[in-house]
Amino acid sequence: MKTLGSYITKFENQLVEGYKTNTFKKSLTKFKNEVLKNDDLKEATNIYYELTSKKGYDKEFAEMFLNESINRLKEIYQSSKIQNYLSEGENNYIEIDELVFSKNIEKKVKSRISIIENLQQKQEITETIYLPLSIQVDIANSKIKPLLENLSEEELSLLKEMKEISENDLVNLVTETKTEILDVFEKNSTEENKLNELKNKLGSYDNSHRSLFELRRFLNDLV
């Protein structure tokens, strides 16, 4: 069955692969041309993302949110503007598509329970460096546009390096980078207050790919 869930999954995979092959900008341009310029497709993509996000809702609100979202998706699926984008294959959003299309009551109930439980959970900090499709949707709202569109070639290369670092190496690399930052700062500044502020700031970074990327950028700016 052709669905938007498979289409969105395909685009996510292309964006992730773009980080590995230095074709991210090309994939992002394609995404902007196809999704962000199509109001129905953009809205549907955002609904899929919202329904797979941890919102911290109470059960009653989560149920209402799910009902309204599925009803809106059914309306969007009737639009001629999205028919050419429906795809088959890998689908990270199968539970949503089950609620939209499936006639199997058991599958629909299980999908509904799973989505509602997820909506009730609180968001945790992600520990992957790749930017999911949900963040790409935010580009249209200029929430993180400077982060993506103003990256230099050096920073894009750094993103690729971060992606290839194993979880086991992260702890040591984060610690080493924090130490390097402090060493550089101490050589250039004798102000105790600023040093303490820097230590507090560094302490806020966890052992994730994203933190390592931001710390490396910070270190590069210092030197």
Secondary structure, DSSP 8 states (H G I E B T S, - for coil): --BHHHHHHHHHHHHHHHHHHT-HHHHHHHHIIIIIT-HHHHHHHHHHHHHTS-----HHHHHHHHHHHHHHHHHHTT-TTSGGG-B-S--TTHHHHHHHH---HHHHHHHHHHHHHHHHS--------S--HHHHHHHHTTSSHHHHHT--HHHHHHHHHHHHS-HHHHHHHHHHHHHHHHHHHHHH---HHHHHHHHHHHHT--SSHHHHHHHHHHHHHH-
